[in-house]
Amino acid sequence: SGAYLINRRQKAIKMLEPHLKPYIERLSDDDFTVLYQPSLTGDLCAQWKANRKKDMLMNTTLFGPHRDDIAIQANGKSAKAFSSEGQKRSCLAALKLAQWSSLKEEIEDVPLLAIDDFGVHLDETRTSRLSHELVKLGQVFLTTPLSSNIKADQIIDISGASCKHC
């Protein structure tokens, strides 16, 4: 049900919070906060009933978990509207690492981490900070068009049907 989804999403955000703050501090000079914003609160059934005619007229459900959002703020402002690409990517990397850390704790094993387009949209400082964090995790799979971000002994070049260790 909708209430179940809202509840689970709120719990997931709460579960990430203690893991997220340390990564934010190490990856960025910005103060990021993550907030779950449900489109409905209180008695969901009553709100759906109250909006039923409008929903039918619009041929869509205007309120519910499918309209919820996760708002990310940087230094008290909307990251979506006011942050640079580097700031946004640093925050997303911190979220990914927090998710990895939370999963590791939950399953009591080391999960595999994969990052596509590593270093793209990050300046040298942000890339270096992220690289430093990734090295601590063990085995991580990265794809990147920027091979200068990775040490040569850490690269396996996959081109076409061939694979070579650089």
KAFEN-V572287 format. One line per field, one symbol per residue. ss: DSSP state (A for helix, B for strand, O for the rest). burial: b if it has 16 or more other ideal C-beta (glycine too) atoms within 10 Angstrom, else e. Layout:
BEGIN
ss = ???
burial = ???
END
This chain:
BEGIN
ss = OAAAAAAAAAAAAAAAAAAAAAAAAAAOOOOBBBBBBOOOOOOAAAAAAAOAAAAAAAOOOOOOAAAOBBBBBBOOBBAAAAOOAAAAAAAAAAAAAAAAAAAAAAAOOOOOBBBOOOOOOOOAAAAAAAAAAAAOOOOBBBOOOOAAAOOAAAOBBBBOOBBBBO
burial = ebeeebeebeeeeebbeebbeebbeebbebebbbeeebbbeeebeebbeebeeeeeeeeebebbbeebeeebbbeeeebeeebeebbbbbbbbbbebbbbbbeeeeeeeeeebebeebbeebeeebbebbbebbeeeeebebebeeeebbeeeeeeeeeeeeeeee
END
